[in-house]
Amino acid sequence: MQCLWVPGGLAPTCLRQTLRREITEVRNLLNMDSVPSTQKNSIVSLKEVPFSRRNNDDKLATKELGPPRPNLSIKQVSTKGGKTYNRGFSLNWYERKTWLAGCEVASALFCYPCILFHPNGGTGTDIAWTTTGVSDMHHLSEKVKKLPRASSTRWNFNSRIVNTVYENLDDLIQCFESIRTTGSFDSTTVREASGFLRMLRDDDFQFFLHLFHQIMPHVDVLYQQLQKKDIDAVFIKQALQRFTSTLQAIRDQDPSTEKQQVAKGTTRPRRSLEEEEKLRLTKEVCDTILVHANERFSFTDHLVGATLLQGDMFEQHCRTFPAEALNTTIMAYPMLNKAKLKTELSLIYESPEFKSCCGALALYQVLLQYNLQETFSETVTLLNILITTPMTTAEAERCFSTLKRIKTFLRNAMGQERLNALAMLSMERELVRNMPDFNERVIDHFAGFKERRAKFQYK
């Protein structure tokens, strides 16, 4: 680049020098991966050969070296209140944030754990911490606060830890034993490894590990089922019954026939739990979970009406009418006419056209298809209530999550009708994608809605 043209002539010499300096820095950032490095823990080396692709010796060497902490020559000029300030990097940042790592090639700061385990991002943090680095000293304090942290409310991640430790118990013991006996680690690491080793070999710890390894997979299954969008009261009731029956079986199992995993070198201290105490604790843990599960779903009388419209039960209801479920439904929804609803349900149970319906929504679509809204008016009213009633709090939480994406600062003045329409399109996007010619139909409806200055239609 010999010259630079701007409107009005050649650019000044200082502008050309500044551009050359910026281009040189950009080239350095783009060619970071090709710079040779002798330090295995340097940012450039970790970009060339990611930590996950290294062998065990290189991983141990990288771990012993720790994060690189060079004295970076970062200078930044900022203006505030008419005064000019010179900001620079200080080594005190390494002491305040032990996870910080520096790179002299990029002259920027990186997140060392992110580089090791998530070099391509995906942790919910700013991608600059793993790609180009952070060199903005003016906003460094704010960027540091935005790094993700572990959440105590995500209890389902604890179940993964339980399953992982149980499945790899012998390997973990062997690993900690190697750390303790090889003599190539610092004293702090050896002490921590000895503590973990003592805990993993403890008989009481292995008992609780085995117990929760049996329970937590069923908790995860129930959790995933309740997070589904297309669920109703019948599905929740069946899932809860399966969960409680499984927990009851774990509670009532014979401890003598139970095959508990025993790791090598397991120690049994003098004050360890006896078999009777273990049996009592097993029943206490299971009873606590069962009581909480039943309390959470105890108020379901207003959802019993879904059992009246369960398609696979129509044959049984045809022989024996579910009078008890009908009475419970009428108590929950007194606006329904009990006699008329019973007559309509009897006709539905006997009709073969309705027996193929697998749920309340399918039955509602059949009634609309054959224009039977007035004939089965009470049934349609009950279906409207059941279809629009949320089964779990996950549906309401999904609405709030959608609201954050839709009601942004630029859309803050939208009306309630438009907000509801956009939220429905966002939550039911899979249904919209499966509609043929949805975009064309929306455009045609918009064009023919009213007269506009622009001509959208040509007649």
For each residue, the residues with C-beta under 8 A, 3 or more apart:
1: 4 16 19 20
2:
3: 10 11 16
4: 1 10 11 15 16 19
5: 9 10 11
6: 9 10 11
7:
8:
9: 5 6
10: 3 4 5 6
11: 3 4 5 6 15 16
12: 15 16
13: 16 17
14: 17 18
15: 4 11 12 18 19
16: 1 3 4 11 12 13 19 20
17: 13 14 20 21
18: 14 15 21 22
19: 1 4 15 16 22 23
20: 1 16 17 23 24
21: 17 18 24 25
22: 18 19 25 26
23: 19 20 26 27
24: 20 21 27 28
25: 21 22 28 29 107
26: 22 23 29 30
27: 23 24 30 31
28: 24 25 31 32 105 106
29: 25 26 32 106 132
30: 26 27
31: 27 28 34 35
32: 28 29 35 43 44 47 103 105 106
33: 44 47 48
34: 31
35: 31 32 44 105
36:
37: 42 44 45 48
38:
39: 42 45 65 68
40: 45 58 61 62 65
41: 45 46 61 62 65 66 67 68
42: 37 39 45 46 68 103
43: 32 46 47 68 101 102 103 105 106 110 115 133
44: 32 33 35 37 47 48 103 105
45: 37 39 40 41 42 48 49
46: 41 42 43 49 50 51 62 115 116 119
47: 32 33 43 44 50 115 119
48: 33 37 44 45
49: 45 46 53 54 58
50: 46 47 53 54 119
51: 46 54 59 62 115 116 117 119
52: 117
53: 49 50
54: 49 50 51 58 59 62
55: 58 59
56: 59 60
57: 60 61
58: 40 49 54 55 61 62
59: 51 54 55 56 62 63
60: 56 57 63 64 184
61: 40 41 57 58 64 65
62: 40 41 46 51 54 58 59 65 116
63: 59 60 66
64: 60 61 185
65: 39 40 41 61 62 68
66: 41 63
67: 41 98 99 100 101 112
68: 39 41 42 43 65 101 102 103
69: 91 94 100 101 102
70: 102 103 104
71: 89 91 102
72: 89 102 103 104 107 108 109
73: 88 89 107
74: 88 89 107 108 135 137
75: 86 87 88
76: 86 87 88 135 136 137 138
77: 84 85 86 87
78: 84 85 87 138
79: 82 83 84 85
80: 83 85
81:
82: 79
83: 79 80
84: 77 78 79
85: 77 78 79 80
86: 75 76 77
87: 75 76 77 78 137 138
88: 73 74 75 76 137
89: 71 72 73 74 93 102 109 137
90: 93
91: 69 71 94 95
92: 95 96
93: 89 90 96 97 100 109 140
94: 69 91 97 98 100 102
95: 91 92 98
96: 92 93
97: 93 94 100 144
98: 67 94 95
99: 67 111 112 113
100: 67 69 93 94 97 109 110 111 112
101: 43 67 68 69 109 110 111 112 115
102: 43 68 69 70 71 72 89 94 108 109 110
103: 32 42 43 44 68 70 72 106 107 108 109 110 133
104: 70 72 107
105: 28 32 35 43 44
106: 28 29 32 43 103 132 133 135
107: 25 72 73 74 103 104 133 135
108: 72 74 102 103 132 133 134 135
109: 72 89 93 100 101 102 103 133 134 135 140
110: 43 100 101 102 103 114 115 129 130 133 134
111: 99 100 101 114 115 125 129 130 147
112: 67 99 100 101 115 116
113: 99 116 117
114: 110 111 117 118 119 121 123 125 129 130
115: 43 46 47 51 101 110 111 112 119 130
116: 46 51 62 112 113 119
117: 51 52 113 114
118: 114 121 122 123 130
119: 46 47 50 51 114 115 116 130
120: 130
121: 114 118 125 127 130 131
122: 118
123: 114 118 148
124: 148
125: 111 114 121 129 146 147 148
126: 129 134 143 146
127: 121 130 131
128: 131 132 133 134 143
129: 110 111 114 125 126 133 134 143 147
130: 110 111 114 115 118 119 120 121 127
131: 121 127 128
132: 29 106 108 128
133: 43 103 106 107 108 109 110 128 129
134: 108 109 110 126 128 129 140 143
135: 74 76 106 107 108 109
136: 76 139 140 143
137: 74 76 87 88 89 140
138: 76 78 87
139: 136 142 143
140: 93 109 134 136 137 143 144
141: 144 145
142: 139 145 146
143: 126 128 129 134 136 139 140 146
144: 97 140 141 147
145: 141 142
146: 125 126 142 143
147: 111 125 129 144
148: 123 124 125
149:
150: 154
151: 154
152:
153:
154: 150 151 157 158
155: 158 159
156: 159 160 219 220 223
157: 154 160 161
158: 154 155 161 162 216
159: 155 156 162 163 212 216 217 219 220
160: 156 157 163 164
161: 157 158 164 165
162: 158 159 165 166 209 212 213 216
163: 159 160 166 167 213 216 217
164: 160 161 167 168
165: 161 162 168 169 172 200 209
166: 162 163 169 209 210 213 261
167: 163 164
168: 164 165 171 172
169: 165 166 172 173 200 206 209 261 263
170: 173 174 263 264
171: 168 174 175
172: 165 168 169 175 176 196 200
173: 169 170 176 177 197 200 201 263 264 265
174: 170 171 177 178
175: 171 172 178 179
176: 172 173 179 180 193 194 196 197 200
177: 173 174 180 181 197
178: 174 175 181 182
179: 175 176 182 185 189 190 193
180: 176 177 190 193 194 197
181: 177 178
182: 178 179 185
183:
184: 60
185: 64 179 182 189 190 193
186: 189 190
187: 190 191
188: 191 192
189: 179 185 186 192 193
190: 179 180 185 186 187 193 194
191: 187 188 194 195
192: 188 189 195 196
193: 176 179 180 185 189 190 196 197
194: 176 180 190 191 197 198
195: 191 192 198 199
196: 172 176 192 193 199 200
197: 173 176 177 180 193 194 200 201
198: 194 195 201 202
199: 195 196 202 205
200: 165 169 172 173 176 196 197 205 206 263
201: 173 197 198 263 265 266 267
202: 198 199 205 206 266 267 269 272
203: 206 207 266 267 268 269 272 273
204: 207 208 272 273
205: 199 200 202 208 209
206: 169 200 202 203 209 210 260 261 262 263 266
207: 203 204 210 211 260 273 278
208: 204 205 211 212
209: 162 165 166 169 205 206 212 213
210: 166 206 207 213 214 260 261
211: 207 208 214 215 281 282 285
212: 159 162 208 209 215 216
213: 162 163 166 209 210 216 217
214: 210 211 217 250
215: 211 212 218 219 247 250 285 286 289
216: 158 159 162 163 212 213 219 220
217: 159 163 213 214 220 221
218: 215 221 222 243 246 247
219: 156 159 215 216 222 223 243 289
220: 156 159 216 217 223 224
221: 217 218 224 225 243
222: 218 219 225 226 239 240 243
223: 156 219 220 226 227
224: 220 221 227 228
225: 221 222 228 231 235 239
226: 222 223 231 236 239 392 394
227: 223 224 394
228: 224 225 231
229: 395 398
230:
231: 225 226 228 235 236 391 392
232: 235 236 303 306 359 360 386 391
233: 236 237 300 303 304 305 306 307 386 391
234: 237 238 306 307 310 359
235: 225 231 232 238 239 391
236: 226 231 232 233 239 240 297 300 303 391 392
237: 233 234 240 241 300 307
238: 234 235 241 242
239: 222 225 226 235 236 242 243
240: 222 236 237 243 244 293 297
241: 237 238 244 245
242: 238 239 245 246
243: 218 219 221 222 239 240 246 247 293
244: 240 241 247 248 290 293 294
245: 241 242 248 249
246: 218 242 243 249 250
247: 215 218 243 244 250 251 286 289 290 293
248: 244 245 251 252 286 290
249: 245 246 252 253
250: 214 215 246 247 253 282 286
251: 247 248 282 283 286 287 290
252: 248 249
253: 249 250 257 258
254: 257 258
255: 258 275 278 279 282
256:
257: 253 254
258: 253 254 255
259:
260: 206 207 210
261: 166 169 206 210
262: 206 266
263: 169 170 173 200 201 206 266
264: 170 173
265: 173 201
266: 201 202 203 206 262 263
267: 201 202 203
268: 203 272
269: 202 203 272
270:
271:
272: 202 203 204 268 269
273: 203 204 207 277 278 281
274: 277 278
275: 255 278 279
276: 279 280
277: 273 274 280 281
278: 207 255 273 274 275 281 282
279: 255 275 276 282 283
280: 276 277 283 284
281: 211 273 277 278 284 285
282: 211 250 251 255 278 279 285 286
283: 251 279 280 286 287
284: 280 281 287 288
285: 211 215 281 282 288 289
286: 215 247 248 250 251 282 283 289 290
287: 251 283 284 290 291
288: 284 285 291 292
289: 215 219 247 285 286 292 293
290: 244 247 248 251 286 287 293 294
291: 287 288 294 295
292: 288 289 295 296
293: 240 243 244 247 289 290 296 297
294: 244 290 291 297 298
295: 291 292 298
296: 292 293
297: 236 240 293 294 300
298: 294 295
299: 302
300: 233 236 237 297 303 304
301: 304 328 331 332
302: 299 305 332 333 389
303: 232 233 236 300 306 386 389 391
304: 233 300 301 307 308 325 328 329 332
305: 233 302 308 309 325 328 329 332 333 382 385 386
306: 232 233 234 303 309 310 360 386
307: 233 234 237 304 310 313 322 325
308: 304 305 317 322 325 326 329 345 382
309: 305 306 348 357 359 360 363 379 382 383 386
310: 234 306 307 313 314 359
311: 314 354 355 356 357 358 359 362 363
312: 315 358
313: 307 310 316 317
314: 310 311 317 318 348 349 354 355
315: 312 318 319 355
316: 313 319 320
317: 308 313 314 320 321 322 345 349
318: 314 315 349 350
319: 315 316
320: 316 317
321: 317 326 342 345 346 349
322: 307 308 317 325 326
323: 326 327
324: 327 328
325: 304 305 307 308 322 328 329
326: 308 321 322 323 329 330 338 341 342 345
327: 323 324 330 331
328: 301 304 305 324 325 331 332
329: 304 305 308 325 326 332 333 336 382
330: 326 327 333 334 336 338 341
331: 301 327 328 334
332: 301 302 304 305 328 329
333: 302 305 329 330 336 382 385
334: 330 331
335: 381
336: 329 330 333 341 378 381 382
337: 340 341 378
338: 326 330 341 342
339: 342 343
340: 337 343 344 377 378
341: 326 330 336 337 338 344 345 378 379 382
342: 321 326 338 339 345 346
343: 339 340 346 347
344: 340 341 347 348 375 376 377 378 379
345: 308 317 321 326 341 342 348 349 379
346: 321 342 343 349 350
347: 343 344 350 351 376
348: 309 314 344 345 351 354 363 376 379
349: 314 317 318 321 345 346 354
350: 318 346 347
351: 347 348 354 355
352: 355
353: 356 366
354: 311 314 348 349 351 357 363 366
355: 311 314 315 351 352
356: 311 353
357: 309 311 354 362 363 366
358: 311 312 362
359: 232 234 309 310 311 362 363
360: 232 306 309 363 364 383 386 387
361: 364 365 387
362: 311 357 358 359 365 366
363: 309 311 348 354 357 359 360 366 367 383
364: 360 361 367 368 380 383 384 387
365: 361 362 368 369
366: 353 354 357 362 363 369 370
367: 363 364 370 372 373 376 379 380 383
368: 364 365 371 372 373
369: 365 366
370: 366 367
371: 368
372: 367 368 375 376
373: 367 368 376 377 380
374: 377
375: 344 372
376: 344 347 348 367 372 373 379 380
377: 340 344 373 374 380 381
378: 336 337 340 341 344 381 382
379: 309 341 344 345 348 367 376 382 383
380: 364 367 373 376 377 383 384
381: 335 336 377 378 384 385
382: 305 308 309 329 333 336 341 378 379 385 386
383: 309 360 363 364 367 379 380 386 387
384: 364 380 381 387 388
385: 305 333 381 382 388 389
386: 232 233 303 305 306 309 360 382 383 389
387: 360 361 364 383 384
388: 384 385
389: 302 303 385 386
390: 393 395 396
391: 231 232 233 235 236 303 395
392: 226 231 236 395
393: 390 396 397
394: 226 227 397 398
395: 229 390 391 392 398 399
396: 390 393 399 400
397: 393 394 400 401
398: 229 394 395 401 402 427
399: 395 396 402 403 423 427
400: 396 397 403 404
401: 397 398 404 405
402: 398 399 405 406 423 426 427
403: 399 400 406 407 423
404: 400 401 407
405: 401 402 408 426
406: 402 403 411 419 422 423 426
407: 403 404 411 412 414 419
408: 405 411 412
409: 412
410:
411: 406 407 408 414
412: 407 408 409
413:
414: 407 411 418 419 422
415: 418 419
416: 419 420
417: 420 421
418: 414 415 421 422
419: 406 407 414 415 416 422 423
420: 416 417 423 424
421: 417 418 424 425
422: 406 414 418 419 425 426
423: 399 402 403 406 419 420 426 427
424: 420 421 427 428
425: 421 422 428 429 432
426: 402 405 406 422 423 429
427: 398 399 402 423 424
428: 424 425 431 432
429: 425 426 432 433
430: 433 434
431: 428 434 435
432: 425 428 429 435 438
433: 429 430 438
434: 430 431
435: 431 432 438
436:
437: 440 441
438: 432 433 435 441 442
439: 442 443
440: 437 443 444
441: 437 438 444 445
442: 438 439 445 446
443: 439 440 446 447
444: 440 441 447 448
445: 441 442 448 449
446: 442 443 449 456
447: 443 444 456 457
448: 444 445 457
449: 445 446
450:
451:
452: 455 456
453:
454:
455: 452 458
456: 446 447 452
457: 447 448
458: 455
459:
